[in-house]
């Protein structure tokens, strides 16, 4: 795959555009993005991204640098915490750091980064042909009608289940709960039997994802379409969040899940301590590994909901060009490279990252190896974005704080949502 694909890719990337059109950022004063010299400039640059848990970055660095010896990329890895990654990017953008040329952007950061003028708009001479991509991924990289980032990895929540314990995956919450009766230990992962279900329910970004999925599954919403007011204090949202709150009360979610992030929940399922797990596609590679006790015992299905398949939160990452970069022409070619078929295939086959190229989900060879691809495509196509708002850091903090209080039993679901709505409205008002 590498030899033939690399040759074709070299031809594609050898076509150099003459980039002369200036463009500005959003509401901030912008940076080098308005400088035509920076837009035309080529040379070595830095790509800043989260910790490479998927193992795909060495290939990306090797292939790019082989094809571009005078425009080498240096990959700077951040921590594996989304909160810390965001804080790091915010700090370097605010200091107008020219050394953060290309950055990985979580789908929920696009609006904030674009509104503050930190990203080069991908329009005019910087416009990308996105016709081959999943529409949801492009929409998530767009703010106020303008694309600001190039999707390279999508994500949708999936249900991992013990196929040695159940004949088929549940499609509703009730089916999930009832299927655990007599087969699981109630309320804890410490027992002779596995616990029933867990997701990512620690007080961090993963809780926002899990809470939003539960709320969206019942027809609830968190914020208005313009992202400037709360809509979460509703009967629908109450029913959704209650699925998680009641899990701790009734024992179908183990108490240990209050400390579960992605890694902890994955480790529990891998060790045979859970019957069901909500996680991202990348988990499949780890669960099939030599150290997994369930390597041949698990299946993958869409998330269940109250009356049928639920609503996944749309996850994923894009790559974007900093307005403060001095080598934006090289950066533009790099983000195109990240969307190339060869890189997309490698991301899937090596790291089980969900591709953004639609055609890969129906590729017979890939579907044979990754049998869950059709379910993953359904998950992504029906996924609901996390709250789209330029106030996202404050909104997610409001969700995490109040949802966690309800999960711990410190407050009722109704009061948690009321407090959540008040905190969101306060943030939107500048409070």
Buried (B, 14 or more C-beta within 10 A) or exposed (E): EEEEBBEEBEEBBEEEEEBEEBBBBBEBEBBBBBBBEBBBBBEBBBBBBBEBBBEBBEBBBEBBBEBBEEBBBEBBBBEBBBBEBBBBBBEBBEEBBBBBBBBBBBBBBBBBBBBBBBBBBBBEBBEBEBEEBBEBBBBBBBBEEBBBBBBBBBBBBBBBBBBEBBEEBBBBBEBBBEBBEEEBBBBEBEEEBBBBBBBBBBBBBBBBBBBBBBBBBBBBBBBBEEBBBBBBBBEBBBBBBBBBBBBBEEBBBBBBBBEBBBBBBBBBBBBBBBBBBBBBBBBBBBBBEEEBEBEEBBBBBBBBBBEEBBBBBBBBBBBBBBBBBBBBBBBBBBBBBBBBBBBBBBBBBBBBBBBBBBEBBEBEEBBEEBEBBEBBBBBBBBBBBBBBBBBBBBBBBBBBBBBBBBBEEEBBBBBBBBBBBBBBBBBBEEE
